[in-house]
Structures are given as structure tokens and as C-alpha cells.
């Protein structure tokens, strides 16, 4: 499940920009959906890389903040396709800020309200914590932090 759509990206940049940056035909004439989809997929993979191990993936439903973050990364990826087109400074700044936000989500400083990965039960099944913080299930730890000191 993608965290953003072409329509979300169109809210962040003009169709003329999208045509220029995605259509490889000469002269450019249409928004090339396949190139937009690749940029979105790369954005999703980056976001999932930050969230893996902390949240149950894919995020469903997609929190609103993820749409905004995915759009920033996808727009950056779309600009990166064209090495000869100067990327606006605001796009690069949005990308850098998005990475900082993702780092804070990864650390737990920012909560996104999705199901968290909390533990693995004896059968190896991941258990989760609901977005409200209610524990759905979690077995008692066999190896405590004190027991593992020095290893």
C-alpha cells in the first residue's frame, strides 16, 4: 500500500513540473505514471526502513503525517531523475526535514498512532501494541536486561 498518490504529489507541484520531470519523450507531453510510481515506491521503501521493527508494516490505515512525508520524499525522488534540472532548495530542505522527522518517529519521540511491534511470543509470532497504547499481548521476557549485562 502506497503512502501517497499521484494526486497527493499534484498538490505539491504543478502538472507542468511533473510532465517535465517524468515524461522521457521529446517533447514532453504527459505525466508518466510509471515514473511517478517508482518515485512513490522508493519513498515508501525509505519510510518503511525507518519504521521497520517499531511499527507493524504496512501501515493501515496510513496516518496523515505519512502522506505528507511520502510526498516530500517522492517529489525529491522525481527531481533526482533529472540530473540537469536544478532542484529547488525548498525541495532539498523538505527532504532533509522529512528524514529528521522519520528519525524521531524511529526513536519514539514522535508517535504516529499505528500498531507498534512490541515483542515476539514463544511461537515466534509478533505481538503488537494498539495505537492507543493498550497491550494486545506480550509474553514475559525470559532474558532481562540485568541477565544480559556483560554480553
C-alpha positions in Angstrom: 0.0 0.0 0.0 1.5 3.3 -1.1 1.7 6.1 1.4 0.8 8.8 -1.2 -0.7 9.0 -4.6 -0.2 11.0 -7.8 -3.0 13.3 -6.7 -1.1 14.0 -3.4 2.0 14.9 -5.4 0.0 17.1 -7.8 -0.9 19.1 -4.7 2.8 19.7 -4.1 3.9 20.6 -7.6 2.4 21.7 -10.9 1.5 19.4 -13.7 3.9 21.2 -15.9 6.8 20.3 -13.5 5.6 16.7 -13.3 5.5 16.4 -17.1 9.0 17.9 -17.4 10.4 15.6 -14.7 8.6 12.4 -15.5 8.0 12.2 -19.3 11.0 10.9 -21.2 9.5 11.5 -24.6 10.6 14.5 -26.7 8.8 16.9 -26.5 7.3 16.1 -23.1 3.5 15.8 -23.2 2.1 13.8 -20.3 2.8 12.9 -16.7 4.4 9.5 -16.9 2.6 7.5 -14.2 5.2 4.7 -14.2 8.0 7.2 -13.2 5.8 8.7 -10.5 5.0 5.2 -9.2 8.8 4.4 -9.0 9.4 7.6 -7.0 6.5 6.8 -4.7 7.8 3.2 -4.2 11.2 4.5 -3.4 9.7 6.9 -0.8 7.7 4.0 0.7 10.8 1.8 1.0 12.7 4.6 2.7 9.9 5.3 5.2 9.4 1.6 5.9 13.1 1.3 6.5 12.8 3.8 9.3 9.6 2.3 10.7 10.6 -1.4 10.5 10.9 -3.0 13.9 8.9 -0.3 15.6 5.6 -0.4 13.7 3.6 -3.2 12.1 4.0 -2.7 8.3 2.5 -1.8 6.0 0.7 1.0 8.0 -3.0 0.6 7.6 -4.7 3.0 7.7 -2.0 5.4 6.6 -1.6 8.2 9.2 -1.9 11.7 7.7 1.7 12.6 8.6 2.9 9.7 6.5 1.2 11.1 3.4 3.0 14.4 3.9 6.4 12.7 4.5 5.9 10.4 1.5 5.0 13.3 -0.8 8.2 15.2 0.3 10.4 12.1 -0.4 8.6 11.3 -3.7 8.9 14.8 -5.0 12.6 14.8 -4.1 13.0 11.4 -6.0 11.2 12.9 -9.0 13.6 15.8 -9.2 16.5 13.4 -8.8 15.5 11.7 -12.0 16.7 14.8 -13.9 20.3 15.5 -13.2 20.4 18.6 -15.4 17.3 20.2 -13.8 18.3 22.3 -10.8 16.4 21.0 -7.7 14.8 23.9 -5.8 16.4 24.4 -2.4 13.0 24.1 -0.8 12.6 20.5 -2.1 16.0 19.5 -0.7 15.2 21.2 2.6 11.8 19.4 2.8 13.6 16.1 2.2 16.2 16.8 4.9 13.4 17.8 7.4 11.5 14.6 6.5 14.5 12.5 7.3 14.8 14.2 10.7 11.1 13.5 11.4 11.5 9.9 10.4 14.4 9.6 12.7 12.3 11.0 15.6 9.5 8.6 14.7 12.0 5.7 14.7 13.3 6.8 18.2 9.8 7.1 19.5 10.0 10.9 20.0 7.1 11.3 17.6 4.1 8.9 17.7 2.1 8.2 14.6 -0.8 6.3 16.2 -0.3 3.0 14.4 0.1 -0.5 15.8 3.6 -1.0 17.3 5.7 -4.1 17.2 6.3 -4.9 20.9 7.5 -8.5 21.3 7.6 -12.0 19.9 5.7 -14.8 21.6 7.0 -18.3 22.1 5.8 -19.4 18.7 7.7 -16.5 17.0 4.6 -14.5 16.3 5.0 -10.8 16.6 2.6 -9.2 19.1 1.5 -5.6 18.8 0.6 -2.6 20.9 -2.5 -0.8 19.7 -2.2 2.9 18.7 -3.8 3.9 22.0 -1.0 2.2 23.9 -3.1 -0.8 25.0 -1.1 -4.0 25.0 -2.8 -6.6 22.9 -0.5 -9.5 24.1 3.1 -9.7 25.3 4.8 -12.7 26.9 7.1 -12.2 29.9 10.7 -11.7 28.9 13.0 -14.7 29.5 16.2 -12.8 29.3 16.1 -9.5 31.2 18.5 -6.5 30.8 20.2 -7.4 34.1 20.7 -11.0 33.0 22.2 -9.9 29.7 24.7 -7.4 31.1 28.2 -8.1 30.1 27.3 -10.0 26.9 
